[in-house]
Amino acid sequence: MEKKEVYQRIKVYGFLSFIPVILAAGPLSGWALGSFLEKKFNLPNYIALIFSGAGLAAAITEIYRIIKLVSAIDKNS
């Protein structure tokens, strides 16, 4: 295996190993922001749930972008 191929594989594995972190961070940060806003402005209790859903949607969008990037890297090798 060539040195360039090894570095490309390490790059791909690095991107793919970051997916669980993104999947957890999106909804958790949405929940934290929603909870903060609920307490700060006396908003209804479902605001944190809405922000968690928005965080999950953002995480899924980012994961889709990562998979497209990895697929492009993999096709070039």
C-alpha positions, 0 to 999 in steps of 0.5 A: 500500500502506498503512503498516499493511500494510507494517509487517505484511509486515515483521513476517511477513518477520522471523518467517520469516527467523528459521526457519533460525536456529532450525533450526540452533540447536536441534540444535547446542545439543542436541549441545553440551549432550550432549557436555558431559554425556558428558564431565562424567559419563562417559556413553555416546557416543550421548547427544549424538545423543539431545540433538541429536534433542531439539533438532531436535524442539524446533526443529520445534515452534517453527517450527510455532508461528511458521508458525501465528502468521504465518498468523494475522497474514496472515489479519488483513490 
